[in-house]
Each structure stands twice: as C-alpha cells, then as structure tokens.
C-alpha cells in the first residue's frame, strides 16, 4: 500500500534522496530537521542556564532605568 504523503527532499550521503515521509508542513523528515522543536529550551529548563543577568527581561529593565536616569540627570552639567 503506497501513501501519497509528501517525501523528504534531503539528500543522503550516498547521493540519493532520503524519501522518508516529510513532517507535516515541512520539506524534510524528522531525521533531517523537520521536527517542531528548534533548539534547547529557554530559561532554567536549559542545562546551561546560569543566572538572569543577561535575559531579555533584565536587559529591558536596565534600558528603562538608563532612560529614566538620563531624564533625571541634566545634560549640561548642572547640579539639581
């Protein structure tokens, strides 16, 4: 029984096509990178997670603080 599912378009080392079933919505099979996951998990779930100093949230907070300090500090050297 032959299925009409789309086939993987990746090339094998021997030169031929892989021809495994492609992941739904992708051009390649799960072996050749068609999986839904894309890399390691974010945050503490990742084994290499160290601290939150360089997270997007921390960087945004530091930018906001810097902007506020820029507003509060006079730019011409005056002392408030």
PDB file of N, CA, C and O in Angstrom:
ATOM      1  N   UNK A   1       0.842  -1.185   0.000  1.00  0.00           N
ATOM      2  CA  UNK A   1       0.000   0.000   0.000  1.00  0.00           C
ATOM      3  C   UNK A   1       0.882   1.241   0.000  1.00  0.00           C
ATOM      4  O   UNK A   1       1.641   1.451   0.947  1.00  0.00           O
ATOM      5  N   UNK A   2       0.804   2.041  -1.004  1.00  0.00           N
ATOM      6  CA  UNK A   2       1.604   3.260  -1.155  1.00  0.00           C
ATOM      7  C   UNK A   2       0.815   4.449  -0.615  1.00  0.00           C
ATOM      8  O   UNK A   2      -0.374   4.581  -0.907  1.00  0.00           O
ATOM      9  N   UNK A   3       1.459   5.319   0.171  1.00  0.00           N
ATOM     10  CA  UNK A   3       0.779   6.518   0.663  1.00  0.00           C
ATOM     11  C   UNK A   3       1.133   7.701  -0.223  1.00  0.00           C
ATOM     12  O   UNK A   3       2.165   7.701  -0.894  1.00  0.00           O
ATOM     13  N   UNK A   4       0.281   8.693  -0.219  1.00  0.00           N
ATOM     14  CA  UNK A   4       0.502   9.898  -1.011  1.00  0.00           C
ATOM     15  C   UNK A   4       1.128  11.018  -0.178  1.00  0.00           C
ATOM     16  O   UNK A   4       1.112  12.179  -0.587  1.00  0.00           O
ATOM     17  N   UNK A   5       1.675  10.674   0.983  1.00  0.00           N
ATOM     18  CA  UNK A   5       2.295  11.679   1.852  1.00  0.00           C
ATOM     19  C   UNK A   5       3.515  12.269   1.162  1.00  0.00           C
ATOM     20  O   UNK A   5       4.216  11.554   0.446  1.00  0.00           O
ATOM     21  N   UNK A   6       3.792  13.581   1.361  1.00  0.00           N
ATOM     22  CA  UNK A   6       4.987  14.174   0.765  1.00  0.00           C
ATOM     23  C   UNK A   6       6.258  13.515   1.314  1.00  0.00           C
ATOM     24  O   UNK A   6       6.302  13.099   2.472  1.00  0.00           O
ATOM     25  N   UNK A   7       7.261  13.429   0.491  1.00  0.00           N
ATOM     26  CA  UNK A   7       8.508  12.762   0.864  1.00  0.00           C
ATOM     27  C   UNK A   7       9.614  13.764   1.171  1.00  0.00           C
ATOM     28  O   UNK A   7       9.611  14.890   0.673  1.00  0.00           O
ATOM     29  N   UNK A   8      10.564  13.328   2.006  1.00  0.00           N
ATOM     30  CA  UNK A   8      11.707  14.145   2.384  1.00  0.00           C
ATOM     31  C   UNK A   8      12.536  14.486   1.148  1.00  0.00           C
ATOM     32  O   UNK A   8      12.783  13.624   0.305  1.00  0.00           O
ATOM     33  N   UNK A   9      12.959  15.730   1.044  1.00  0.00           N
ATOM     34  CA  UNK A   9      13.731  16.160  -0.112  1.00  0.00           C
ATOM     35  C   UNK A   9      15.218  16.278   0.184  1.00  0.00           C
ATOM     36  O   UNK A   9      15.984  16.775  -0.642  1.00  0.00           O
ATOM     37  N   UNK A  10      15.625  15.821   1.367  1.00  0.00           N
ATOM     38  CA  UNK A  10      17.043  15.873   1.725  1.00  0.00           C
ATOM     39  C   UNK A  10      17.825  14.824   0.937  1.00  0.00           C
ATOM     40  O   UNK A  10      17.257  13.833   0.478  1.00  0.00           O
ATOM     41  N   UNK A  11      19.126  15.047   0.785  1.00  0.00           N
ATOM     42  CA  UNK A  11      19.991  14.113   0.074  1.00  0.00           C
ATOM     43  C   UNK A  11      20.749  13.260   1.078  1.00  0.00           C
ATOM     44  O   UNK A  11      21.191  13.757   2.114  1.00  0.00           O
ATOM     45  N   UNK A  12      20.900  11.979   0.773  1.00  0.00           N
ATOM     46  CA  UNK A  12      21.678  11.082   1.611  1.00  0.00           C
ATOM     47  C   UNK A  12      23.156  11.207   1.253  1.00  0.00           C
ATOM     48  O   UNK A  12      23.499  11.751   0.203  1.00  0.00           O
ATOM     49  N   UNK A  13      24.019  10.709   2.113  1.00  0.00           N
ATOM     50  CA  UNK A  13      25.461  10.752   1.845  1.00  0.00           C
ATOM     51  C   UNK A  13      25.821   9.959   0.594  1.00  0.00           C
ATOM     52  O   UNK A  13      26.777  10.290  -0.108  1.00  0.00           O
ATOM     53  N   UNK A  14      25.052   8.917   0.324  1.00  0.00           N
ATOM     54  CA  UNK A  14      25.327   8.089  -0.848  1.00  0.00           C
ATOM     55  C   UNK A  14      24.877   8.771  -2.140  1.00  0.00           C
ATOM     56  O   UNK A  14      25.186   8.292  -3.231  1.00  0.00           O
ATOM     57  N   UNK A  15      24.153   9.879  -2.024  1.00  0.00           N
ATOM     58  CA  UNK A  15      23.769  10.630  -3.202  1.00  0.00           C
ATOM     59  C   UNK A  15      22.298  10.619  -3.544  1.00  0.00           C
ATOM     60  O   UNK A  15      21.824  11.525  -4.228  1.00  0.00           O
ATOM     61  N   UNK A  16      21.565   9.627  -3.093  1.00  0.00           N
ATOM     62  CA  UNK A  16      20.147   9.545  -3.413  1.00  0.00           C
ATOM     63  C   UNK A  16      19.295  10.391  -2.467  1.00  0.00           C
ATOM     64  O   UNK A  16      19.803  10.990  -1.519  1.00  0.00           O
ATOM     65  N   UNK A  17      18.002  10.428  -2.742  1.00  0.00           N
ATOM     66  CA  UNK A  17      17.078  11.151  -1.875  1.00  0.00           C
ATOM     67  C   UNK A  17      16.737  10.301  -0.663  1.00  0.00           C
ATOM     68  O   UNK A  17      16.801   9.074  -0.731  1.00  0.00           O
ATOM     69  N   UNK A  18      16.377  10.935   0.441  1.00  0.00           N
ATOM     70  CA  UNK A  18      16.012  10.235   1.661  1.00  0.00           C
ATOM     71  C   UNK A  18      14.700   9.475   1.463  1.00  0.00           C
ATOM     72  O   UNK A  18      14.622   8.294   1.802  1.00  0.00           O
ATOM     73  N   UNK A  19      13.687  10.116   0.931  1.00  0.00           N
ATOM     74  CA  UNK A  19      12.384   9.537   0.606  1.00  0.00           C
ATOM     75  C   UNK A  19      11.571   9.064   1.807  1.00  0.00           C
ATOM     76  O   UNK A  19      10.574   8.367   1.615  1.00  0.00           O
ATOM     77  N   UNK A  20      11.953   9.410   3.037  1.00  0.00           N
ATOM     78  CA  UNK A  20      11.101   9.145   4.193  1.00  0.00           C
ATOM     79  C   UNK A  20       9.946  10.133   4.151  1.00  0.00           C
ATOM     80  O   UNK A  20       9.990  11.111   3.405  1.00  0.00           O
ATOM     81  N   UNK A  21       8.921   9.886   4.940  1.00  0.00           N
ATOM     82  CA  UNK A  21       7.793  10.816   4.965  1.00  0.00           C
ATOM     83  C   UNK A  21       8.223  12.137   5.591  1.00  0.00           C
ATOM     84  O   UNK A  21       8.854  12.153   6.648  1.00  0.00           O
ATOM     85  N   UNK A  22       7.881  13.244   4.936  1.00  0.00           N
ATOM     86  CA  UNK A  22       8.224  14.572   5.445  1.00  0.00           C
ATOM     87  C   UNK A  22       7.298  14.925   6.606  1.00  0.00           C
ATOM     88  O   UNK A  22       6.157  14.466   6.650  1.00  0.00           O
ATOM     89  N   UNK A  23       7.777  15.728   7.534  1.00  0.00           N
ATOM     90  CA  UNK A  23       6.966  16.214   8.643  1.00  0.00           C
ATOM     91  C   UNK A  23       5.898  17.137   8.062  1.00  0.00           C
ATOM     92  O   UNK A  23       6.168  17.885   7.123  1.00  0.00           O
ATOM     93  N   UNK A  24       4.700  17.088   8.611  1.00  0.00           N
ATOM     94  CA  UNK A  24       3.592  17.884   8.094  1.00  0.00           C
ATOM     95  C   UNK A  24       3.977  19.363   8.059  1.00  0.00           C
ATOM     96  O   UNK A  24       4.386  19.926   9.075  1.00  0.00           O
ATOM     97  N   UNK A  25       3.849  19.977   6.908  1.00  0.00           N
ATOM     98  CA  UNK A  25       4.162  21.390   6.733  1.00  0.00           C
ATOM     99  C   UNK A  25       5.639  21.686   6.471  1.00  0.00           C
ATOM    100  O   UNK A  25       6.020  22.850   6.346  1.00  0.00           O
ATOM    101  N   UNK A  26       6.473  20.650   6.388  1.00  0.00           N
ATOM    102  CA  UNK A  26       7.907  20.820   6.154  1.00  0.00           C
ATOM    103  C   UNK A  26       8.313  20.096   4.880  1.00  0.00           C
ATOM    104  O   UNK A  26       7.532  19.317   4.333  1.00  0.00           O
ATOM    105  N   UNK A  27       9.525  20.345   4.404  1.00  0.00           N
ATOM    106  CA  UNK A  27      10.032  19.687   3.197  1.00  0.00           C
ATOM    107  C   UNK A  27      10.897  18.480   3.526  1.00  0.00           C
ATOM    108  O   UNK A  27      11.234  17.700   2.635  1.00  0.00           O
ATOM    109  N   UNK A  28      11.264  18.316   4.811  1.00  0.00           N
ATOM    110  CA  UNK A  28      12.163  17.225   5.189  1.00  0.00           C
ATOM    111  C   UNK A  28      11.575  16.389   6.329  1.00  0.00           C
ATOM    112  O   UNK A  28      10.634  16.807   7.003  1.00  0.00           O
ATOM    113  N   UNK A  29      12.149  15.203   6.526  1.00  0.00           N
ATOM    114  CA  UNK A  29      11.682  14.289   7.577  1.00  0.00           C
ATOM    115  C   UNK A  29      12.240  14.699   8.935  1.00  0.00           C
ATOM    116  O   UNK A  29      13.032  15.635   9.036  1.00  0.00           O
ATOM    117  N   UNK A  30      11.819  13.990   9.971  1.00  0.00           N
ATOM    118  CA  UNK A  30      12.262  14.316  11.336  1.00  0.00           C
ATOM    119  C   UNK A  30      13.760  14.117  11.513  1.00  0.00           C
ATOM    120  O   UNK A  30      14.389  14.804  12.318  1.00  0.00           O
ATOM    121  N   UNK A  31      14.331  13.185  10.771  1.00  0.00           N
ATOM    122  CA  UNK A  31      15.765  12.910  10.869  1.00  0.00           C
ATOM    123  C   UNK A  31      16.578  14.083  10.305  1.00  0.00           C
ATOM    124  O   UNK A  31      17.649  14.399  10.822  1.00  0.00           O
ATOM    125  N   UNK A  32      16.076  14.721   9.256  1.00  0.00           N
ATOM    126  CA  UNK A  32      16.815  15.777   8.577  1.00  0.00           C
ATOM    127  C   UNK A  32      16.417  17.179   9.019  1.00  0.00           C
ATOM    128  O   UNK A  32      16.723  18.150   8.327  1.00  0.00           O
ATOM    129  N   UNK A  33      15.741  17.303  10.154  1.00  0.00           N
ATOM    130  CA  UNK A  33      15.495  18.623  10.710  1.00  0.00           C
ATOM    131  C   UNK A  33      14.097  19.164  10.565  1.00  0.00           C
ATOM    132  O   UNK A  33      13.894  20.374  10.663  1.00  0.00           O
ATOM    133  N   UNK A  34      13.124  18.304  10.335  1.00  0.00           N
ATOM    134  CA  UNK A  34      11.756  18.784  10.191  1.00  0.00           C
ATOM    135  C   UNK A  34      10.968  18.803  11.483  1.00  0.00           C
ATOM    136  O   UNK A  34       9.765  19.060  11.465  1.00  0.00           O
ATOM    137  N   UNK A  35      11.625  18.533  12.614  1.00  0.00           N
ATOM    138  CA  UNK A  35      10.897  18.450  13.883  1.00  0.00           C
ATOM    139  C   UNK A  35      10.392  19.808  14.332  1.00  0.00           C
ATOM    140  O   UNK A  35      10.907  20.844  13.912  1.00  0.00           O
ATOM    141  N   UNK A  36       9.392  19.798  15.178  1.00  0.00           N
ATOM    142  CA  UNK A  36       8.796  21.039  15.659  1.00  0.00           C
ATOM    143  C   UNK A  36       9.746  21.796  16.583  1.00  0.00           C
ATOM    144  O   UNK A  36       9.781  23.026  16.561  1.00  0.00           O
ATOM    145  N   UNK A  37      10.505  21.081  17.382  1.00  0.00           N
ATOM    146  CA  UNK A  37      11.419  21.725  18.314  1.00  0.00           C
ATOM    147  C   UNK A  37      12.552  22.419  17.594  1.00  0.00           C
ATOM    148  O   UNK A  37      13.039  21.934  16.573  1.00  0.00           O
ATOM    149  N   UNK A  38      12.972  23.554  18.124  1.00  0.00           N
ATOM    150  CA  UNK A  38      14.082  24.251  17.478  1.00  0.00           C
ATOM    151  C   UNK A  38      15.077  24.690  18.544  1.00  0.00           C
ATOM    152  O   UNK A  38      15.060  25.836  18.992  1.00  0.00           O
ATOM    153  N   UNK A  39      15.929  23.781  18.938  1.00  0.00           N
ATOM    154  CA  UNK A  39      16.967  24.124  19.880  1.00  0.00           C
ATOM    155  C   UNK A  39      16.609  23.813  21.317  1.00  0.00           C
ATOM    156  O   UNK A  39      15.587  23.188  21.601  1.00  0.00           O
ATOM    157  N   UNK A  40      17.458  24.255  22.210  1.00  0.00           N
ATOM    158  CA  UNK A  40      17.300  23.998  23.634  1.00  0.00           C
ATOM    159  C   UNK A  40      16.183  24.856  24.218  1.00  0.00           C
ATOM    160  O   UNK A  40      15.857  25.905  23.662  1.00  0.00           O
ATOM    161  N   UNK A  41      15.590  24.422  25.335  1.00  0.00           N
ATOM    162  CA  UNK A  41      14.548  25.224  25.967  1.00  0.00           C
ATOM    163  C   UNK A  41      15.108  26.503  26.565  1.00  0.00           C
ATOM    164  O   UNK A  41      16.303  26.583  26.850  1.00  0.00           O
ATOM    165  N   UNK A  42      14.271  27.488  26.756  1.00  0.00           N
ATOM    166  CA  UNK A  42      14.686  28.764  27.328  1.00  0.00           C
ATOM    167  C   UNK A  42      14.682  28.677  28.855  1.00  0.00           C
ATOM    168  O   UNK A  42      13.935  27.888  29.435  1.00  0.00           O
ATOM    169  N   UNK A  43      15.504  29.477  29.489  1.00  0.00           N
ATOM    170  CA  UNK A  43      15.470  29.627  30.945  1.00  0.00           C
ATOM    171  C   UNK A  43      16.023  28.455  31.721  1.00  0.00           C
ATOM    172  O   UNK A  43      16.893  27.735  31.230  1.00  0.00           O
ATOM    173  N   UNK A  44      15.520  28.254  32.945  1.00  0.00           N
ATOM    174  CA  UNK A  44      16.057  27.226  33.839  1.00  0.00           C
ATOM    175  C   UNK A  44      15.917  25.806  33.307  1.00  0.00           C
ATOM    176  O   UNK A  44      16.639  24.915  33.753  1.00  0.00           O
ATOM    177  N   UNK A  45      15.007  25.571  32.365  1.00  0.00           N
ATOM    178  CA  UNK A  45      14.857  24.237  31.795  1.00  0.00           C
ATOM    179  C   UNK A  45      16.098  23.846  30.992  1.00  0.00           C
ATOM    180  O   UNK A  45      16.335  22.658  30.772  1.00  0.00           O
ATOM    181  N   UNK A  46      16.882  24.809  30.559  1.00  0.00           N
ATOM    182  CA  UNK A  46      18.106  24.552  29.822  1.00  0.00           C
ATOM    183  C   UNK A  46      19.212  24.225  30.821  1.00  0.00           C
ATOM    184  O   UNK A  46      19.360  24.918  31.827  1.00  0.00           O
ATOM    185  N   UNK A  47      19.986  23.181  30.555  1.00  0.00           N
ATOM    186  CA  UNK A  47      21.049  22.772  31.467  1.00  0.00           C
ATOM    187  C   UNK A  47      22.171  23.789  31.597  1.00  0.00           C
ATOM    188  O   UNK A  47      22.920  23.747  32.573  1.00  0.00           O
ATOM    189  N   UNK A  48      22.310  24.714  30.630  1.00  0.00           N
ATOM    190  CA  UNK A  48      23.381  25.699  30.665  1.00  0.00           C
ATOM    191  C   UNK A  48      22.935  27.015  31.299  1.00  0.00           C
ATOM    192  O   UNK A  48      23.687  27.990  31.287  1.00  0.00           O
ATOM    193  N   UNK A  49      21.730  27.056  31.849  1.00  0.00           N
ATOM    194  CA  UNK A  49      21.205  28.282  32.442  1.00  0.00           C
ATOM    195  C   UNK A  49      22.016  28.629  33.681  1.00  0.00           C
ATOM    196  O   UNK A  49      22.181  27.783  34.560  1.00  0.00           O
ATOM    197  N   UNK A  50      22.527  29.854  33.772  1.00  0.00           N
ATOM    198  CA  UNK A  50      23.374  30.247  34.893  1.00  0.00           C
ATOM    199  C   UNK A  50      22.692  31.249  35.807  1.00  0.00           C
ATOM    200  O   UNK A  50      22.614  31.030  37.016  1.00  0.00           O
ATOM    201  N   UNK A  51      22.202  32.337  35.250  1.00  0.00           N
ATOM    202  CA  UNK A  51      21.619  33.419  36.040  1.00  0.00           C
ATOM    203  C   UNK A  51      20.716  34.221  35.119  1.00  0.00           C
ATOM    204  O   UNK A  51      20.597  33.904  33.936  1.00  0.00           O
ATOM    205  N   UNK A  52      20.091  35.234  35.638  1.00  0.00           N
ATOM    206  CA  UNK A  52      19.190  36.023  34.822  1.00  0.00           C
ATOM    207  C   UNK A  52      19.755  37.372  34.429  1.00  0.00           C
ATOM    208  O   UNK A  52      19.003  38.246  33.998  1.00  0.00           O
ATOM    209  N   UNK A  53      21.078  37.573  34.567  1.00  0.00           N
ATOM    210  CA  UNK A  53      21.673  38.882  34.327  1.00  0.00           C
ATOM    211  C   UNK A  53      21.550  39.332  32.877  1.00  0.00           C
ATOM    212  O   UNK A  53      21.447  40.529  32.611  1.00  0.00           O
ATOM    213  N   UNK A  54      21.560  38.399  31.946  1.00  0.00           N
ATOM    214  CA  UNK A  54      21.516  38.773  30.532  1.00  0.00           C
ATOM    215  C   UNK A  54      20.242  38.314  29.843  1.00  0.00           C
ATOM    216  O   UNK A  54      20.219  38.188  28.618  1.00  0.00           O
ATOM    217  N   UNK A  55      19.185  38.061  30.597  1.00  0.00           N
ATOM    218  CA  UNK A  55      17.916  37.690  29.983  1.00  0.00           C
ATOM    219  C   UNK A  55      17.310  38.913  29.315  1.00  0.00           C
ATOM    220  O   UNK A  55      17.679  40.045  29.627  1.00  0.00           O
ATOM    221  N   UNK A  56      16.399  38.688  28.413  1.00  0.00           N
ATOM    222  CA  UNK A  56      15.733  39.793  27.725  1.00  0.00           C
ATOM    223  C   UNK A  56      15.039  40.720  28.699  1.00  0.00           C
ATOM    224  O   UNK A  56      15.049  41.939  28.528  1.00  0.00           O
ATOM    225  N   UNK A  57      14.433  40.133  29.728  1.00  0.00           N
ATOM    226  CA  UNK A  57      13.733  40.941  30.731  1.00  0.00           C
ATOM    227  C   UNK A  57      14.707  41.835  31.500  1.00  0.00           C
ATOM    228  O   UNK A  57      14.419  43.012  31.718  1.00  0.00           O
ATOM    229  N   UNK A  58      15.848  41.295  31.911  1.00  0.00           N
ATOM    230  CA  UNK A  58      16.835  42.076  32.651  1.00  0.00           C
ATOM    231  C   UNK A  58      17.436  43.177  31.783  1.00  0.00           C
ATOM    232  O   UNK A  58      17.634  44.295  32.258  1.00  0.00           O
ATOM    233  N   UNK A  59      17.726  42.880  30.532  1.00  0.00           N
ATOM    234  CA  UNK A  59      18.289  43.893  29.638  1.00  0.00           C
ATOM    235  C   UNK A  59      17.296  45.036  29.418  1.00  0.00           C
ATOM    236  O   UNK A  59      17.682  46.205  29.418  1.00  0.00           O
ATOM    237  N   UNK A  60      16.021  44.698  29.232  1.00  0.00           N
ATOM    238  CA  UNK A  60      14.993  45.723  29.038  1.00  0.00           C
ATOM    239  C   UNK A  60      14.856  46.585  30.283  1.00  0.00           C
ATOM    240  O   UNK A  60      14.708  47.802  30.174  1.00  0.00           O
ATOM    241  N   UNK A  61      14.901  45.975  31.468  1.00  0.00           N
ATOM    242  CA  UNK A  61      14.809  46.729  32.714  1.00  0.00           C
ATOM    243  C   UNK A  61      15.979  47.707  32.845  1.00  0.00           C
ATOM    244  O   UNK A  61      15.787  48.856  33.241  1.00  0.00           O
ATOM    245  N   UNK A  62      17.192  47.251  32.512  1.00  0.00           N
ATOM    246  CA  UNK A  62      18.351  48.141  32.597  1.00  0.00           C
ATOM    247  C   UNK A  62      18.247  49.284  31.588  1.00  0.00           C
ATOM    248  O   UNK A  62      18.669  50.401  31.885  1.00  0.00           O
ATOM    249  N   UNK A  63      17.694  49.027  30.405  1.00  0.00           N
ATOM    250  CA  UNK A  63      17.491  50.102  29.424  1.00  0.00           C
ATOM    251  C   UNK A  63      16.516  51.143  29.949  1.00  0.00           C
ATOM    252  O   UNK A  63      16.741  52.344  29.796  1.00  0.00           O
ATOM    253  N   UNK A  64      15.429  50.683  30.572  1.00  0.00           N
ATOM    254  CA  UNK A  64      14.440  51.602  31.117  1.00  0.00           C
ATOM    255  C   UNK A  64      15.033  52.453  32.230  1.00  0.00           C
ATOM    256  O   UNK A  64      14.775  53.655  32.294  1.00  0.00           O
ATOM    257  N   UNK A  65      15.817  51.848  33.101  1.00  0.00           N
ATOM    258  CA  UNK A  65      16.455  52.583  34.203  1.00  0.00           C
ATOM    259  C   UNK A  65      17.422  53.621  33.635  1.00  0.00           C
ATOM    260  O   UNK A  65      17.482  54.755  34.110  1.00  0.00           O
ATOM    261  N   UNK A  66      18.173  53.218  32.619  1.00  0.00           N
ATOM    262  CA  UNK A  66      19.116  54.141  31.992  1.00  0.00           C
ATOM    263  C   UNK A  66      18.386  55.345  31.382  1.00  0.00           C
ATOM    264  O   UNK A  66      18.839  56.482  31.509  1.00  0.00           O
ATOM    265  N   UNK A  67      17.249  55.080  30.717  1.00  0.00           N
ATOM    266  CA  UNK A  67      16.463  56.173  30.151  1.00  0.00           C
ATOM    267  C   UNK A  67      15.958  57.115  31.237  1.00  0.00           C
ATOM    268  O   UNK A  67      16.006  58.336  31.083  1.00  0.00           O
ATOM    269  N   UNK A  68      15.474  56.540  32.340  1.00  0.00           N
ATOM    270  CA  UNK A  68      14.978  57.370  33.445  1.00  0.00           C
ATOM    271  C   UNK A  68      16.098  58.220  34.047  1.00  0.00           C
ATOM    272  O   UNK A  68      15.898  59.395  34.352  1.00  0.00           O
ATOM    273  N   UNK A  69      17.267  57.621  34.213  1.00  0.00           N
ATOM    274  CA  UNK A  69      18.399  58.377  34.754  1.00  0.00           C
ATOM    275  C   UNK A  69      18.809  59.491  33.802  1.00  0.00           C
ATOM    276  O   UNK A  69      19.201  60.572  34.239  1.00  0.00           O
ATOM    277  N   UNK A  70      18.719  59.231  32.507  1.00  0.00           N
ATOM    278  CA  UNK A  70      19.033  60.256  31.520  1.00  0.00           C
ATOM    279  C   UNK A  70      18.085  61.430  31.611  1.00  0.00           C
ATOM    280  O   UNK A  70      18.492  62.574  31.409  1.00  0.00           O
ATOM    281  N   UNK A  71      16.820  61.162  31.914  1.00  0.00           N
ATOM    282  CA  UNK A  71      15.829  62.234  32.077  1.00  0.00           C
ATOM    283  C   UNK A  71      16.098  63.021  33.350  1.00  0.00           C
ATOM    284  O   UNK A  71      15.971  64.245  33.366  1.00  0.00           O
ATOM    285  N   UNK A  72      16.471  62.322  34.418  1.00  0.00           N
ATOM    286  CA  UNK A  72      16.684  62.981  35.705  1.00  0.00           C
ATOM    287  C   UNK A  72      17.989  63.758  35.756  1.00  0.00           C
ATOM    288  O   UNK A  72      18.072  64.791  36.421  1.00  0.00           O
ATOM    289  N   UNK A  73      19.016  63.267  35.054  1.00  0.00           N
ATOM    290  CA  UNK A  73      20.313  63.957  35.061  1.00  0.00           C
ATOM    291  C   UNK A  73      20.294  65.100  34.056  1.00  0.00           C
ATOM    292  O   UNK A  73      19.888  64.902  32.911  1.00  0.00           O
ATOM    293  N   UNK A  74      20.714  66.261  34.449  1.00  0.00           N
ATOM    294  CA  UNK A  74      20.814  67.340  33.471  1.00  0.00           C
ATOM    295  C   UNK A  74      21.986  67.076  32.542  1.00  0.00           C
ATOM    296  O   UNK A  74      23.032  66.600  32.983  1.00  0.00           O
ATOM    297  N   UNK A  75      21.825  67.376  31.270  1.00  0.00           N
ATOM    298  CA  UNK A  75      22.864  67.064  30.293  1.00  0.00           C
ATOM    299  C   UNK A  75      23.949  68.148  30.247  1.00  0.00           C
ATOM    300  O   UNK A  75      25.040  67.897  29.734  1.00  0.00           O
ATOM    301  N   UNK A  76      23.670  69.351  30.775  1.00  0.00           N
ATOM    302  CA  UNK A  76      24.659  70.424  30.684  1.00  0.00           C
ATOM    303  C   UNK A  76      25.541  70.542  31.915  1.00  0.00           C
ATOM    304  O   UNK A  76      26.265  71.528  32.046  1.00  0.00           O
ATOM    305  N   UNK A  77      25.507  69.587  32.809  1.00  0.00           N
ATOM    306  CA  UNK A  77      26.401  69.589  33.962  1.00  0.00           C
ATOM    307  C   UNK A  77      25.852  70.307  35.178  1.00  0.00           C
ATOM    308  O   UNK A  77      26.576  70.447  36.164  1.00  0.00           O
ATOM    309  N   UNK A  78      24.619  70.767  35.163  1.00  0.00           N
ATOM    310  CA  UNK A  78      24.026  71.446  36.313  1.00  0.00           C
ATOM    311  C   UNK A  78      23.836  70.439  37.450  1.00  0.00           C
ATOM    312  O   UNK A  78      23.684  69.240  37.215  1.00  0.00           O
ATOM    313  N   UNK A  79      23.846  70.936  38.655  1.00  0.00           N
ATOM    314  CA  UNK A  79      23.566  70.112  39.800  1.00  0.00           C
ATOM    315  C   UNK A  79      22.168  70.453  40.273  1.00  0.00           C
ATOM    316  O   UNK A  79      21.831  71.627  40.425  1.00  0.00           O
ATOM    317  N   UNK A  80      21.365  69.454  40.503  1.00  0.00           N
ATOM    318  CA  UNK A  80      19.990  69.701  40.938  1.00  0.00           C
ATOM    319  C   UNK A  80      19.938  69.892  42.430  1.00  0.00           C
ATOM    320  O   UNK A  80      18.863  70.112  42.987  1.00  0.00           O
TER     321      UNK A  80
END
